[in-house]
Amino acid sequence: MFDFSEQEKIVIGAPLSGEIVALSDIPDAAFSKGILGPGIAIRPSKGCVKAPTDGKIDTMFETGHAVSLLTDTKVELLIHIGMNTVSLNGKHFTTHTKTGETVKKGEKLISFDIDAIVSEGLKTVTPVVICNPDDYAEIRFTTASHVEAGDDFIYLVKKDK
């Protein structure tokens, strides 16, 4: 999709299906101001987070509202389902993997009930953040308005060493 130089290119898939939302439009300053790193968000149409690429679960949060993943290409990703959903203490979330497990692209990581979360008065918009952006010379995000889980989503070029 993007014309990168001959440097090492990395493509990360979308972890969810849904509508693309700019991180700056997220109603949480830690995400909208990029404090946690650059990223992009998805307003999910299906309540399932899948592994966006091969990697290892760095942290599966006990509450099931978030997961951090270290990809096989060394990208550190945080996938955070909804805003203030940690307050649900795991209600409406089911985890399918554990911290330390190796996962393959497309493998189910977390299931969640969109309608139940919304009925609790919370938003389900899900930021996907790169936590080690200094390792990359270039980071780009999909220009699509909607993605399906697994679609090309984040494009990175490693810095020359």
C-alpha positions in Angstrom: 0.0 0.0 0.0 2.8 2.4 0.9 6.0 2.9 -1.1 8.7 2.4 1.5 12.4 2.5 0.8 14.4 -0.7 0.7 14.8 -0.6 4.5 13.3 -3.4 6.5 9.5 -3.1 6.3 7.0 -4.4 8.8 3.3 -4.7 8.4 0.9 -5.3 11.3 -2.6 -6.5 10.8 -5.8 -5.0 12.4 -6.6 -6.8 15.6 -10.3 -6.1 15.3 -13.0 -5.4 12.7 -14.6 -2.0 12.7 -14.4 1.7 11.8 -11.1 3.5 12.0 -10.9 6.4 14.5 -8.0 8.8 14.8 -6.1 8.5 18.1 -6.6 12.3 18.5 -10.3 11.7 18.7 -10.1 9.3 21.6 -11.8 10.7 24.8 -8.7 9.9 27.0 -5.6 12.1 27.1 -3.2 9.3 27.5 -4.2 8.0 24.1 -5.3 11.2 22.3 -2.1 13.1 23.2 0.1 10.1 22.3 1.5 9.8 25.8 1.5 6.0 25.5 2.9 6.2 21.9 1.6 6.7 18.4 -1.3 4.7 17.2 -4.7 4.4 15.7 -8.0 3.2 17.0 -11.0 1.0 15.9 -14.6 1.3 16.9 -15.3 -2.4 16.9 -18.1 -4.0 14.9 -17.3 -7.5 16.4 -16.3 -8.3 19.9 -13.1 -10.2 19.2 -9.5 -9.1 19.4 -7.2 -11.3 17.3 -3.4 -11.4 17.1 -2.4 -8.8 14.6 0.8 -10.7 13.8 2.9 -13.5 15.2 4.4 -12.8 18.5 4.3 -13.3 22.3 1.8 -12.0 24.8 3.8 -9.6 27.0 0.9 -8.9 29.4 -2.6 -10.2 29.3 -4.4 -7.9 31.8 -6.3 -9.8 34.4 -9.4 -7.8 33.6 -9.3 -8.8 29.9 -9.7 -5.2 28.8 -6.2 -4.9 27.3 -3.2 -6.9 26.1 0.4 -6.0 25.2 2.1 -8.0 22.6 5.7 -8.2 21.5 5.7 -9.1 17.8 8.2 -11.5 16.2 9.5 -8.3 14.5 10.0 -6.6 17.9 7.1 -4.1 17.7 5.7 -3.5 21.1 1.9 -3.1 20.8 -0.8 -2.2 23.3 -4.4 -3.1 22.4 -6.8 -1.4 24.9 -10.5 -2.3 24.5 -12.7 0.7 25.3 -12.3 3.6 27.6 -12.3 3.1 31.4 -13.2 -0.6 30.9 -10.8 -1.6 33.5 -13.6 -0.5 35.9 -15.6 -3.5 34.8 -13.1 -5.8 36.6 -13.3 -8.4 33.8 -17.1 -8.4 33.4 -18.0 -8.8 29.7 -14.4 -9.9 28.7 -13.1 -13.4 28.1 -9.3 -14.0 27.6 -8.2 -16.8 25.3 -4.4 -16.5 25.9 -2.1 -15.8 28.9 1.0 -13.7 29.6 4.0 -15.5 28.1 2.1 -17.5 25.4 3.3 -17.4 21.8 0.5 -16.5 19.3 0.1 -16.6 15.5 -1.6 -14.0 13.4 -5.4 -14.3 13.5 -5.5 -16.3 16.8 -8.3 -15.2 19.2 -6.9 -13.2 22.1 -9.9 -11.6 23.8 -13.7 -11.8 23.3 -15.9 -9.1 24.6 -19.6 -8.1 24.6 -19.9 -4.8 22.8 -23.6 -4.3 23.8 -23.0 -5.1 27.4 -20.1 -2.7 27.7 -22.1 0.1 26.1 -25.0 -0.7 28.4 -22.6 0.0 31.3 -22.2 3.5 29.9 -18.7 2.9 28.5 -17.2 3.3 25.0 -15.7 0.4 23.1 -13.4 2.4 20.8 -10.1 0.4 20.9 -6.7 2.2 20.6 -3.8 0.2 19.2 -0.5 1.9 20.3 3.1 1.3 19.4 5.0 1.5 22.6 8.5 1.5 21.1 8.3 4.1 18.4 11.9 5.3 18.7 12.9 2.0 17.1 11.4 3.0 13.8 12.4 5.5 11.1 8.8 5.7 9.8 5.4 4.7 11.1 2.2 4.9 9.0 -1.3 3.8 9.6 -4.0 2.6 7.2 -5.9 5.2 5.3 -9.0 3.0 5.1 -12.2 4.1 6.9 -13.0 0.5 7.9 -10.9 -2.7 8.5 -11.5 -6.4 9.0 -9.4 -8.2 11.5 -6.1 -9.1 9.8 -6.2 -6.3 7.1 -3.0 -4.4 6.7 -3.2 -1.7 9.4 0.2 -0.4 10.6 3.3 0.0 8.4 6.7 0.5 9.9 10.3 0.9 8.7 13.1 0.0 11.1 15.9 2.5 11.7 19.2 1.8 10.2 21.6 0.5 12.8 
